[in-house]
Amino acid sequence: MAEAIATKKRNFYKSLDAFNNPNASSTSVATEPAAKRPRRKLSTASVASRHTTATANNPATPVKPNQSPKPPPAFSPWSQDTFLARLRTFSRVSLWHPKPQSISEVKWAKRGWSCVDVNTVACKGCCGKRVVVSLDFAKAEGVNRGEGVKSDDDDDAQGDTEQDEDELETALASKYQALIVDGHSDSCPWRRTGCPDDIYRLQVIRAASWQPELRRRYQSLHQISDAIRDVTLRGLPQDKQSLVPTDQLLADLPADVLGPPGEEQPAPEDSLKALEIAMHGWTGSEDSGNELLHCDACFQRIGLWMYQPGYKPARYSSDDDDQTAAVVDLVELHREHCPWRNPDSQCALGTLKGLNACQVLQTCVSAFVKDERRREERQRRGVQQPDTNGDEEGHESAPPSPAPSRDEIEKQDKERESRLKRLKSLFTIKRKSTAVAPPKPKPSLVGRRPATRG
């Protein structure tokens, strides 16, 4: 803009000089080309090229400190991460009370619902509908009915009351089961479709998936090795021949699977317990000075102080079985819907069908260890092959074979010739003869009399 104004002023003064001085050349103004104005409108190609050049010159664009990361999409039924994020909202026992299997938290999370209040779910990010899922008033109504029953036979009255409660709870459960879909608005995408049945399946088959996760859990348990040292564990029964015991797994697994080779390893007893706990899907953590085990799939938390040998609960009774209470059942302590415990949630395929994630991981790691053993044995055999001197000694020690007789040699030659003839006949192509017959000679006229006419 400033360049255009300057050009206009310059042309104006030149015209004024020419008007005051008529002798000056009138072509002085016309001979000077006017400067082009800068274009204000840029084409799409020029803008894209400038943006590409700026991006190439500055590939690492700094992120603003107050810039928040992009939130995940509200409707993503294919994403396991968003499904687990919704399922995690149901993990607080103060907000979500246990429900029947037909309306469990997994069913609600698969249809896009999140727990936002006490027994209250909401479709966050899409339609915003809310549903209160409570069976407490059904039990209260059943209790009131039981108080109003007056009969001579109290046992029969109590049985009828419990039956009425069960029927009322079943009816309410079927109503809420329909609201899992119908509770969304008509335009909500979660009403049309939900997460697939195998959205809860854990990737524990491929080595590229289970190795980093097993390493992460195993190393986290080393941070709380003092808390798991004296704890009694109960895991999967390893009575199958295809499964390798945990102590053998610890000895045969490569060093880089469980951690860097140069890292200092703890005591063998602590490593064995850490590996057994990690094989069942538990991760070690510390919260406010308390050592915990937690699961990243069902979000269950276990306080290890309750399973120490000298622990006594606040309401302690001498009739309690201390040995049973002090055992950490690595499978049963998962939530009922957890894939580490529930085979239906894992949805394994093929030969692993019907197994939970713990059993699948045990099978895959055992197969991996067996393959590593075979590979090491093949390498060891390749290194320990005998040399040429040993071969010569072996040949010398073997008895020499007798020389064939003349009749045997002739017989072998005849058999060889017959084989060659048969082989040659296979490659011989028989063609029909296409030879042209020679032309017949013309009769000679020499010595013949010419025919006379009578």
Secondary structure as GFF3:
##gff-version 3
##sequence-region A 1 454
A	DSSP	alpha_helix	2	20	.	.	.	ID=ss1
A	DSSP	alpha_helix	28	31	.	.	.	ID=ss2
A	DSSP	alpha_helix	44	57	.	.	.	ID=ss3
A	DSSP	alpha_helix	80	88	.	.	.	ID=ss4
A	DSSP	three_ten_helix	101	103	.	.	.	ID=ss5
A	DSSP	alpha_helix	105	110	.	.	.	ID=ss6
A	DSSP	beta_strand	114	117	.	.	.	ID=ss7
A	DSSP	beta_strand	120	122	.	.	.	ID=ss8
A	DSSP	beta_strand	130	132	.	.	.	ID=ss9
A	DSSP	alpha_helix	136	148	.	.	.	ID=ss10
A	DSSP	alpha_helix	154	182	.	.	.	ID=ss11
A	DSSP	alpha_helix	189	192	.	.	.	ID=ss12
A	DSSP	alpha_helix	207	222	.	.	.	ID=ss13
A	DSSP	alpha_helix	225	228	.	.	.	ID=ss14
A	DSSP	beta_strand	232	234	.	.	.	ID=ss15
A	DSSP	alpha_helix	246	252	.	.	.	ID=ss16
A	DSSP	alpha_helix	255	258	.	.	.	ID=ss17
A	DSSP	alpha_helix	268	279	.	.	.	ID=ss18
A	DSSP	beta_strand	282	287	.	.	.	ID=ss19
A	DSSP	beta_strand	290	295	.	.	.	ID=ss20
A	DSSP	beta_strand	301	303	.	.	.	ID=ss21
A	DSSP	three_ten_helix	304	307	.	.	.	ID=ss22
A	DSSP	alpha_helix	322	325	.	.	.	ID=ss23
A	DSSP	beta_strand	327	329	.	.	.	ID=ss24
A	DSSP	alpha_helix	343	346	.	.	.	ID=ss25
A	DSSP	three_ten_helix	350	352	.	.	.	ID=ss26
A	DSSP	alpha_helix	357	383	.	.	.	ID=ss27
A	DSSP	alpha_helix	388	397	.	.	.	ID=ss28
A	DSSP	alpha_helix	406	426	.	.	.	ID=ss29
###
